[in-house]
Amino acid sequence: MPQLNPSPWFAIMIFSWIVLMTIVPLKILNHKFPNSPIFTEPKALQSKFWYWPWH
């Protein structure tokens, strides 16, 4: 039975893992995101009081 012969299937498995572990992550990591994060200092909230006329 050809399924019991590990030489062609093992080679296909090793080659596919080499492709998945080398080429695919490089393509994903080289992807540029359009909105890069901008690190700024947090601003203090400027709240204004609004007095309600209670009459």
mmCIF file as Biopython writes it, N, C-alpha, C and O atoms, coordinates in Angstrom:
data_model
#
loop_
_atom_site.group_PDB
_atom_site.id
_atom_site.type_symbol
_atom_site.label_atom_id
_atom_site.label_alt_id
_atom_site.label_comp_id
_atom_site.label_asym_id
_atom_site.label_entity_id
_atom_site.label_seq_id
_atom_site.pdbx_PDB_ins_code
_atom_site.Cartn_x
_atom_site.Cartn_y
_atom_site.Cartn_z
_atom_site.occupancy
_atom_site.B_iso_or_equiv
_atom_site.auth_seq_id
_atom_site.auth_asym_id
_atom_site.pdbx_PDB_model_num
ATOM 1   N N  . MET A ? 1  ? 0.835   -1.182 0.000  1.0 0.0 1  A 1 
ATOM 2   C CA . MET A ? 1  ? 0.000   0.000  0.000  1.0 0.0 1  A 1 
ATOM 3   C C  . MET A ? 1  ? 0.883   1.249  0.000  1.0 0.0 1  A 1 
ATOM 4   O O  . MET A ? 1  ? 1.817   1.331  0.797  1.0 0.0 1  A 1 
ATOM 5   N N  . PRO A ? 2  ? 0.616   2.206  -0.857 1.0 0.0 2  A 1 
ATOM 6   C CA . PRO A ? 2  ? 1.498   3.377  -0.950 1.0 0.0 2  A 1 
ATOM 7   C C  . PRO A ? 2  ? 1.390   4.309  0.263  1.0 0.0 2  A 1 
ATOM 8   O O  . PRO A ? 2  ? 2.297   5.107  0.500  1.0 0.0 2  A 1 
ATOM 9   N N  . GLN A ? 3  ? 0.309   4.226  1.026  1.0 0.0 3  A 1 
ATOM 10  C CA . GLN A ? 3  ? 0.179   5.107  2.173  1.0 0.0 3  A 1 
ATOM 11  C C  . GLN A ? 3  ? 1.156   4.741  3.281  1.0 0.0 3  A 1 
ATOM 12  O O  . GLN A ? 3  ? 1.479   5.587  4.115  1.0 0.0 3  A 1 
ATOM 13  N N  . LEU A ? 4  ? 1.630   3.511  3.309  1.0 0.0 4  A 1 
ATOM 14  C CA . LEU A ? 4  ? 2.557   3.081  4.344  1.0 0.0 4  A 1 
ATOM 15  C C  . LEU A ? 4  ? 3.994   3.444  4.023  1.0 0.0 4  A 1 
ATOM 16  O O  . LEU A ? 4  ? 4.855   3.333  4.896  1.0 0.0 4  A 1 
ATOM 17  N N  . ASN A ? 5  ? 4.281   3.865  2.824  1.0 0.0 5  A 1 
ATOM 18  C CA . ASN A ? 5  ? 5.631   4.281  2.456  1.0 0.0 5  A 1 
ATOM 19  C C  . ASN A ? 5  ? 5.794   5.747  2.877  1.0 0.0 5  A 1 
ATOM 20  O O  . ASN A ? 5  ? 5.184   6.616  2.255  1.0 0.0 5  A 1 
ATOM 21  N N  . PRO A ? 6  ? 6.592   6.056  3.909  1.0 0.0 6  A 1 
ATOM 22  C CA . PRO A ? 6  ? 6.644   7.418  4.426  1.0 0.0 6  A 1 
ATOM 23  C C  . PRO A ? 6  ? 7.504   8.378  3.622  1.0 0.0 6  A 1 
ATOM 24  O O  . PRO A ? 6  ? 7.446   9.586  3.856  1.0 0.0 6  A 1 
ATOM 25  N N  . SER A ? 7  ? 8.295   7.885  2.689  1.0 0.0 7  A 1 
ATOM 26  C CA . SER A ? 7  ? 9.237   8.796  2.038  1.0 0.0 7  A 1 
ATOM 27  C C  . SER A ? 7  ? 8.566   9.902  1.219  1.0 0.0 7  A 1 
ATOM 28  O O  . SER A ? 7  ? 8.974   11.052 1.379  1.0 0.0 7  A 1 
ATOM 29  N N  . PRO A ? 8  ? 7.566   9.658  0.349  1.0 0.0 8  A 1 
ATOM 30  C CA . PRO A ? 8  ? 7.006   10.804 -0.379 1.0 0.0 8  A 1 
ATOM 31  C C  . PRO A ? 8  ? 6.141   11.698 0.511  1.0 0.0 8  A 1 
ATOM 32  O O  . PRO A ? 8  ? 6.159   12.919 0.357  1.0 0.0 8  A 1 
ATOM 33  N N  . TRP A ? 9  ? 5.388   11.109 1.437  1.0 0.0 9  A 1 
ATOM 34  C CA . TRP A ? 9  ? 4.507   11.910 2.285  1.0 0.0 9  A 1 
ATOM 35  C C  . TRP A ? 9  ? 5.293   12.714 3.303  1.0 0.0 9  A 1 
ATOM 36  O O  . TRP A ? 9  ? 4.925   13.844 3.622  1.0 0.0 9  A 1 
ATOM 37  N N  . PHE A ? 10 ? 6.365   12.144 3.812  1.0 0.0 10 A 1 
ATOM 38  C CA . PHE A ? 10 ? 7.200   12.874 4.760  1.0 0.0 10 A 1 
ATOM 39  C C  . PHE A ? 10 ? 7.888   14.058 4.082  1.0 0.0 10 A 1 
ATOM 40  O O  . PHE A ? 10 ? 8.011   15.126 4.680  1.0 0.0 10 A 1 
ATOM 41  N N  . ALA A ? 11 ? 8.329   13.880 2.860  1.0 0.0 11 A 1 
ATOM 42  C CA . ALA A ? 11 ? 8.959   14.975 2.112  1.0 0.0 11 A 1 
ATOM 43  C C  . ALA A ? 11 ? 7.952   16.081 1.813  1.0 0.0 11 A 1 
ATOM 44  O O  . ALA A ? 11 ? 8.281   17.263 1.905  1.0 0.0 11 A 1 
ATOM 45  N N  . ILE A ? 12 ? 6.744   15.706 1.459  1.0 0.0 12 A 1 
ATOM 46  C CA . ILE A ? 12 ? 5.704   16.703 1.199  1.0 0.0 12 A 1 
ATOM 47  C C  . ILE A ? 12 ? 5.370   17.458 2.479  1.0 0.0 12 A 1 
ATOM 48  O O  . ILE A ? 12 ? 5.191   18.676 2.449  1.0 0.0 12 A 1 
ATOM 49  N N  . MET A ? 13 ? 5.283   16.755 3.596  1.0 0.0 13 A 1 
ATOM 50  C CA . MET A ? 13 ? 4.985   17.410 4.860  1.0 0.0 13 A 1 
ATOM 51  C C  . MET A ? 13 ? 6.101   18.377 5.266  1.0 0.0 13 A 1 
ATOM 52  O O  . MET A ? 13 ? 5.823   19.499 5.689  1.0 0.0 13 A 1 
ATOM 53  N N  . ILE A ? 14 ? 7.346   17.954 5.142  1.0 0.0 14 A 1 
ATOM 54  C CA . ILE A ? 14 ? 8.470   18.826 5.501  1.0 0.0 14 A 1 
ATOM 55  C C  . ILE A ? 14 ? 8.517   20.044 4.587  1.0 0.0 14 A 1 
ATOM 56  O O  . ILE A ? 14 ? 8.741   21.158 5.059  1.0 0.0 14 A 1 
ATOM 57  N N  . PHE A ? 15 ? 8.311   19.853 3.306  1.0 0.0 15 A 1 
ATOM 58  C CA . PHE A ? 15 ? 8.331   20.982 2.369  1.0 0.0 15 A 1 
ATOM 59  C C  . PHE A ? 15 ? 7.194   21.964 2.649  1.0 0.0 15 A 1 
ATOM 60  O O  . PHE A ? 15 ? 7.388   23.179 2.600  1.0 0.0 15 A 1 
ATOM 61  N N  . SER A ? 16 ? 6.009   21.430 2.942  1.0 0.0 16 A 1 
ATOM 62  C CA . SER A ? 16 ? 4.894   22.338 3.229  1.0 0.0 16 A 1 
ATOM 63  C C  . SER A ? 16 ? 5.122   23.105 4.525  1.0 0.0 16 A 1 
ATOM 64  O O  . SER A ? 16 ? 4.768   24.281 4.603  1.0 0.0 16 A 1 
ATOM 65  N N  . TRP A ? 17 ? 5.710   22.468 5.556  1.0 0.0 17 A 1 
ATOM 66  C CA . TRP A ? 17 ? 6.019   23.185 6.791  1.0 0.0 17 A 1 
ATOM 67  C C  . TRP A ? 17 ? 7.104   24.226 6.582  1.0 0.0 17 A 1 
ATOM 68  O O  . TRP A ? 17 ? 7.057   25.294 7.193  1.0 0.0 17 A 1 
ATOM 69  N N  . ILE A ? 18 ? 8.079   23.940 5.732  1.0 0.0 18 A 1 
ATOM 70  C CA . ILE A ? 18 ? 9.114   24.941 5.424  1.0 0.0 18 A 1 
ATOM 71  C C  . ILE A ? 18 ? 8.483   26.150 4.749  1.0 0.0 18 A 1 
ATOM 72  O O  . ILE A ? 18 ? 8.825   27.291 5.062  1.0 0.0 18 A 1 
ATOM 73  N N  . VAL A ? 19 ? 7.569   25.902 3.831  1.0 0.0 19 A 1 
ATOM 74  C CA . VAL A ? 19 ? 6.886   27.018 3.158  1.0 0.0 19 A 1 
ATOM 75  C C  . VAL A ? 19 ? 6.053   27.801 4.164  1.0 0.0 19 A 1 
ATOM 76  O O  . VAL A ? 19 ? 6.093   29.031 4.178  1.0 0.0 19 A 1 
ATOM 77  N N  . LEU A ? 20 ? 5.302   27.100 5.004  1.0 0.0 20 A 1 
ATOM 78  C CA . LEU A ? 20 ? 4.436   27.785 5.961  1.0 0.0 20 A 1 
ATOM 79  C C  . LEU A ? 20 ? 5.228   28.555 7.014  1.0 0.0 20 A 1 
ATOM 80  O O  . LEU A ? 20 ? 4.781   29.609 7.465  1.0 0.0 20 A 1 
ATOM 81  N N  . MET A ? 21 ? 6.380   28.056 7.408  1.0 0.0 21 A 1 
ATOM 82  C CA . MET A ? 21 ? 7.145   28.705 8.474  1.0 0.0 21 A 1 
ATOM 83  C C  . MET A ? 21 ? 8.127   29.760 7.975  1.0 0.0 21 A 1 
ATOM 84  O O  . MET A ? 21 ? 8.674   30.505 8.789  1.0 0.0 21 A 1 
ATOM 85  N N  . THR A ? 22 ? 8.370   29.851 6.677  1.0 0.0 22 A 1 
ATOM 86  C CA . THR A ? 22 ? 9.324   30.852 6.179  1.0 0.0 22 A 1 
ATOM 87  C C  . THR A ? 22 ? 8.656   31.908 5.305  1.0 0.0 22 A 1 
ATOM 88  O O  . THR A ? 22 ? 8.818   33.102 5.554  1.0 0.0 22 A 1 
ATOM 89  N N  . ILE A ? 23 ? 7.929   31.500 4.313  1.0 0.0 23 A 1 
ATOM 90  C CA . ILE A ? 23 ? 7.401   32.458 3.340  1.0 0.0 23 A 1 
ATOM 91  C C  . ILE A ? 23 ? 6.165   33.166 3.881  1.0 0.0 23 A 1 
ATOM 92  O O  . ILE A ? 23 ? 6.066   34.389 3.778  1.0 0.0 23 A 1 
ATOM 93  N N  . VAL A ? 24 ? 5.238   32.434 4.446  1.0 0.0 24 A 1 
ATOM 94  C CA . VAL A ? 24 ? 3.971   33.025 4.888  1.0 0.0 24 A 1 
ATOM 95  C C  . VAL A ? 24 ? 4.181   34.047 6.018  1.0 0.0 24 A 1 
ATOM 96  O O  . VAL A ? 24 ? 3.622   35.139 5.921  1.0 0.0 24 A 1 
ATOM 97  N N  . PRO A ? 25 ? 4.951   33.765 7.084  1.0 0.0 25 A 1 
ATOM 98  C CA . PRO A ? 25 ? 5.145   34.792 8.113  1.0 0.0 25 A 1 
ATOM 99  C C  . PRO A ? 25 ? 5.869   36.032 7.595  1.0 0.0 25 A 1 
ATOM 100 O O  . PRO A ? 25 ? 5.594   37.140 8.057  1.0 0.0 25 A 1 
ATOM 101 N N  . LEU A ? 26 ? 6.775   35.868 6.659  1.0 0.0 26 A 1 
ATOM 102 C CA . LEU A ? 26 ? 7.458   37.036 6.107  1.0 0.0 26 A 1 
ATOM 103 C C  . LEU A ? 26 ? 6.488   37.933 5.354  1.0 0.0 26 A 1 
ATOM 104 O O  . LEU A ? 26 ? 6.587   39.158 5.427  1.0 0.0 26 A 1 
ATOM 105 N N  . LYS A ? 27 ? 5.559   37.334 4.637  1.0 0.0 27 A 1 
ATOM 106 C CA . LYS A ? 27 ? 4.564   38.137 3.916  1.0 0.0 27 A 1 
ATOM 107 C C  . LYS A ? 27 ? 3.617   38.838 4.884  1.0 0.0 27 A 1 
ATOM 108 O O  . LYS A ? 27 ? 3.210   39.976 4.648  1.0 0.0 27 A 1 
ATOM 109 N N  . ILE A ? 28 ? 3.270   38.162 5.963  1.0 0.0 28 A 1 
ATOM 110 C CA . ILE A ? 28 ? 2.370   38.775 6.942  1.0 0.0 28 A 1 
ATOM 111 C C  . ILE A ? 28 ? 3.071   39.897 7.697  1.0 0.0 28 A 1 
ATOM 112 O O  . ILE A ? 28 ? 2.479   40.952 7.924  1.0 0.0 28 A 1 
ATOM 113 N N  . LEU A ? 29 ? 4.314   39.686 8.085  1.0 0.0 29 A 1 
ATOM 114 C CA . LEU A ? 29 ? 5.037   40.704 8.854  1.0 0.0 29 A 1 
ATOM 115 C C  . LEU A ? 29 ? 5.409   41.916 8.013  1.0 0.0 29 A 1 
ATOM 116 O O  . LEU A ? 29 ? 5.612   42.996 8.567  1.0 0.0 29 A 1 
ATOM 117 N N  . ASN A ? 30 ? 5.504   41.776 6.716  1.0 0.0 30 A 1 
ATOM 118 C CA . ASN A ? 30 ? 5.824   42.910 5.852  1.0 0.0 30 A 1 
ATOM 119 C C  . ASN A ? 30 ? 4.602   43.742 5.495  1.0 0.0 30 A 1 
ATOM 120 O O  . ASN A ? 30 ? 4.720   44.750 4.799  1.0 0.0 30 A 1 
ATOM 121 N N  . HIS A ? 31 ? 3.450   43.335 5.957  1.0 0.0 31 A 1 
ATOM 122 C CA . HIS A ? 31 ? 2.218   44.066 5.662  1.0 0.0 31 A 1 
ATOM 123 C C  . HIS A ? 31 ? 2.228   45.394 6.403  1.0 0.0 31 A 1 
ATOM 124 O O  . HIS A ? 31 ? 2.490   45.438 7.604  1.0 0.0 31 A 1 
ATOM 125 N N  . LYS A ? 32 ? 1.948   46.454 5.699  1.0 0.0 32 A 1 
ATOM 126 C CA . LYS A ? 32 ? 1.912   47.793 6.280  1.0 0.0 32 A 1 
ATOM 127 C C  . LYS A ? 32 ? 0.472   48.153 6.623  1.0 0.0 32 A 1 
ATOM 128 O O  . LYS A ? 32 ? -0.419  48.028 5.782  1.0 0.0 32 A 1 
ATOM 129 N N  . PHE A ? 33 ? 0.246   48.590 7.830  1.0 0.0 33 A 1 
ATOM 130 C CA . PHE A ? 33 ? -1.075  49.021 8.240  1.0 0.0 33 A 1 
ATOM 131 C C  . PHE A ? 33 ? -1.228  50.499 7.922  1.0 0.0 33 A 1 
ATOM 132 O O  . PHE A ? 33 ? -0.285  51.261 8.137  1.0 0.0 33 A 1 
ATOM 133 N N  . PRO A ? 34 ? -2.372  50.935 7.420  1.0 0.0 34 A 1 
ATOM 134 C CA . PRO A ? 34 ? -2.540  52.338 7.022  1.0 0.0 34 A 1 
ATOM 135 C C  . PRO A ? 34 ? -2.589  53.292 8.213  1.0 0.0 34 A 1 
ATOM 136 O O  . PRO A ? 34 ? -2.199  54.453 8.086  1.0 0.0 34 A 1 
ATOM 137 N N  . ASN A ? 35 ? -3.057  52.828 9.354  1.0 0.0 35 A 1 
ATOM 138 C CA . ASN A ? 35 ? -3.171  53.690 10.525 1.0 0.0 35 A 1 
ATOM 139 C C  . ASN A ? 35 ? -2.178  53.248 11.582 1.0 0.0 35 A 1 
ATOM 140 O O  . ASN A ? 35 ? -2.487  52.400 12.419 1.0 0.0 35 A 1 
ATOM 141 N N  . SER A ? 36 ? -0.991  53.820 11.545 1.0 0.0 36 A 1 
ATOM 142 C CA . SER A ? 36 ? -0.010  53.469 12.555 1.0 0.0 36 A 1 
ATOM 143 C C  . SER A ? 36 ? -0.330  54.235 13.835 1.0 0.0 36 A 1 
ATOM 144 O O  . SER A ? 36 ? -0.813  55.366 13.773 1.0 0.0 36 A 1 
ATOM 145 N N  . PRO A ? 37 ? -0.070  53.641 14.978 1.0 0.0 37 A 1 
ATOM 146 C CA . PRO A ? 37 ? -0.414  54.310 16.235 1.0 0.0 37 A 1 
ATOM 147 C C  . PRO A ? 37 ? 0.488   55.515 16.479 1.0 0.0 37 A 1 
ATOM 148 O O  . PRO A ? 37 ? 1.689   55.475 16.209 1.0 0.0 37 A 1 
ATOM 149 N N  . ILE A ? 38 ? -0.104  56.572 16.988 1.0 0.0 38 A 1 
ATOM 150 C CA . ILE A ? 38 ? 0.632   57.791 17.308 1.0 0.0 38 A 1 
ATOM 151 C C  . ILE A ? 38 ? 0.600   57.942 18.823 1.0 0.0 38 A 1 
ATOM 152 O O  . ILE A ? 38 ? -0.467  58.027 19.431 1.0 0.0 38 A 1 
ATOM 153 N N  . PHE A ? 39 ? 1.773   57.974 19.414 1.0 0.0 39 A 1 
ATOM 154 C CA . PHE A ? 39 ? 1.853   58.078 20.860 1.0 0.0 39 A 1 
ATOM 155 C C  . PHE A ? 39 ? 1.980   59.550 21.239 1.0 0.0 39 A 1 
ATOM 156 O O  . PHE A ? 39 ? 2.963   60.207 20.896 1.0 0.0 39 A 1 
ATOM 157 N N  . THR A ? 40 ? 0.989   60.051 21.942 1.0 0.0 40 A 1 
ATOM 158 C CA . THR A ? 40 ? 0.995   61.441 22.380 1.0 0.0 40 A 1 
ATOM 159 C C  . THR A ? 40 ? 0.791   61.478 23.885 1.0 0.0 40 A 1 
ATOM 160 O O  . THR A ? 40 ? 0.372   60.496 24.497 1.0 0.0 40 A 1 
ATOM 161 N N  . GLU A ? 41 ? 1.094   62.622 24.464 1.0 0.0 41 A 1 
ATOM 162 C CA . GLU A ? 41 ? 0.871   62.806 25.894 1.0 0.0 41 A 1 
ATOM 163 C C  . GLU A ? 41 ? -0.626  62.941 26.151 1.0 0.0 41 A 1 
ATOM 164 O O  . GLU A ? 41 ? -1.328  63.596 25.380 1.0 0.0 41 A 1 
ATOM 165 N N  . PRO A ? 42 ? -1.114  62.339 27.210 1.0 0.0 42 A 1 
ATOM 166 C CA . PRO A ? 42 ? -2.547  62.485 27.504 1.0 0.0 42 A 1 
ATOM 167 C C  . PRO A ? 42 ? -2.866  63.921 27.914 1.0 0.0 42 A 1 
ATOM 168 O O  . PRO A ? 42 ? -2.133  64.541 28.684 1.0 0.0 42 A 1 
ATOM 169 N N  . LYS A ? 43 ? -3.945  64.418 27.398 1.0 0.0 43 A 1 
ATOM 170 C CA . LYS A ? 43 ? -4.364  65.783 27.697 1.0 0.0 43 A 1 
ATOM 171 C C  . LYS A ? 43 ? -5.312  65.785 28.888 1.0 0.0 43 A 1 
ATOM 172 O O  . LYS A ? 43 ? -6.095  64.854 29.077 1.0 0.0 43 A 1 
ATOM 173 N N  . ALA A ? 44 ? -5.229  66.835 29.678 1.0 0.0 44 A 1 
ATOM 174 C CA . ALA A ? 44 ? -6.163  66.985 30.792 1.0 0.0 44 A 1 
ATOM 175 C C  . ALA A ? 44 ? -7.518  67.422 30.241 1.0 0.0 44 A 1 
ATOM 176 O O  . ALA A ? 44 ? -7.595  68.226 29.312 1.0 0.0 44 A 1 
ATOM 177 N N  . LEU A ? 45 ? -8.566  66.888 30.820 1.0 0.0 45 A 1 
ATOM 178 C CA . LEU A ? 45 ? -9.904  67.227 30.351 1.0 0.0 45 A 1 
ATOM 179 C C  . LEU A ? 45 ? -10.252 68.650 30.781 1.0 0.0 45 A 1 
ATOM 180 O O  . LEU A ? 45 ? -10.089 69.015 31.945 1.0 0.0 45 A 1 
ATOM 181 N N  . GLN A ? 46 ? -10.721 69.425 29.854 1.0 0.0 46 A 1 
ATOM 182 C CA . GLN A ? 46 ? -11.135 70.789 30.154 1.0 0.0 46 A 1 
ATOM 183 C C  . GLN A ? 46 ? -12.656 70.803 30.234 1.0 0.0 46 A 1 
ATOM 184 O O  . GLN A ? 46 ? -13.347 70.897 29.220 1.0 0.0 46 A 1 
ATOM 185 N N  . SER A ? 47 ? -13.149 70.711 31.430 1.0 0.0 47 A 1 
ATOM 186 C CA . SER A ? 47 ? -14.595 70.698 31.598 1.0 0.0 47 A 1 
ATOM 187 C C  . SER A ? 47 ? -15.068 72.072 32.052 1.0 0.0 47 A 1 
ATOM 188 O O  . SER A ? 47 ? -14.460 72.710 32.911 1.0 0.0 47 A 1 
ATOM 189 N N  . LYS A ? 48 ? -16.152 72.502 31.458 1.0 0.0 48 A 1 
ATOM 190 C CA . LYS A ? 48 ? -16.762 73.770 31.824 1.0 0.0 48 A 1 
ATOM 191 C C  . LYS A ? 48 ? -18.074 73.464 32.537 1.0 0.0 48 A 1 
ATOM 192 O O  . LYS A ? 48 ? -18.825 72.575 32.136 1.0 0.0 48 A 1 
ATOM 193 N N  . PHE A ? 49 ? -18.331 74.213 33.593 1.0 0.0 49 A 1 
ATOM 194 C CA . PHE A ? 49 ? -19.561 74.014 34.332 1.0 0.0 49 A 1 
ATOM 195 C C  . PHE A ? 49 ? -20.710 74.686 33.607 1.0 0.0 49 A 1 
ATOM 196 O O  . PHE A ? 49 ? -20.553 75.755 33.016 1.0 0.0 49 A 1 
ATOM 197 N N  . TRP A ? 50 ? -21.840 74.058 33.660 1.0 0.0 50 A 1 
ATOM 198 C CA . TRP A ? 50 ? -23.024 74.610 33.042 1.0 0.0 50 A 1 
ATOM 199 C C  . TRP A ? 50 ? -24.084 74.703 34.131 1.0 0.0 50 A 1 
ATOM 200 O O  . TRP A ? 50 ? -24.598 73.694 34.612 1.0 0.0 50 A 1 
ATOM 201 N N  . TYR A ? 51 ? -24.393 75.917 34.500 1.0 0.0 51 A 1 
ATOM 202 C CA . TYR A ? 51 ? -25.333 76.142 35.572 1.0 0.0 51 A 1 
ATOM 203 C C  . TYR A ? 51 ? -26.751 76.200 35.010 1.0 0.0 51 A 1 
ATOM 204 O O  . TYR A ? 51 ? -27.032 76.964 34.087 1.0 0.0 51 A 1 
ATOM 205 N N  . TRP A ? 52 ? -27.630 75.395 35.570 1.0 0.0 52 A 1 
ATOM 206 C CA . TRP A ? 52 ? -29.010 75.364 35.143 1.0 0.0 52 A 1 
ATOM 207 C C  . TRP A ? 52 ? -29.808 76.394 35.917 1.0 0.0 52 A 1 
ATOM 208 O O  . TRP A ? 52 ? -29.650 76.514 37.132 1.0 0.0 52 A 1 
ATOM 209 N N  . PRO A ? 53 ? -30.647 77.124 35.243 1.0 0.0 53 A 1 
ATOM 210 C CA . PRO A ? 53 ? -31.543 78.040 35.982 1.0 0.0 53 A 1 
ATOM 211 C C  . PRO A ? 53 ? -32.679 77.246 36.651 1.0 0.0 53 A 1 
ATOM 212 O O  . PRO A ? 53 ? -33.541 76.708 35.958 1.0 0.0 53 A 1 
ATOM 213 N N  . TRP A ? 54 ? -32.685 77.170 37.970 1.0 0.0 54 A 1 
ATOM 214 C CA . TRP A ? 54 ? -33.652 76.372 38.703 1.0 0.0 54 A 1 
ATOM 215 C C  . TRP A ? 54 ? -34.833 77.228 39.156 1.0 0.0 54 A 1 
ATOM 216 O O  . TRP A ? 54 ? -35.127 77.261 40.350 1.0 0.0 54 A 1 
ATOM 217 N N  . HIS A ? 55 ? -35.497 77.899 38.276 1.0 0.0 55 A 1 
ATOM 218 C CA . HIS A ? 55 ? -36.670 78.675 38.635 1.0 0.0 55 A 1 
ATOM 219 C C  . HIS A ? 55 ? -37.793 78.493 37.625 1.0 0.0 55 A 1 
ATOM 220 O O  . HIS A ? 55 ? -38.863 79.082 37.779 1.0 0.0 55 A 1 
#
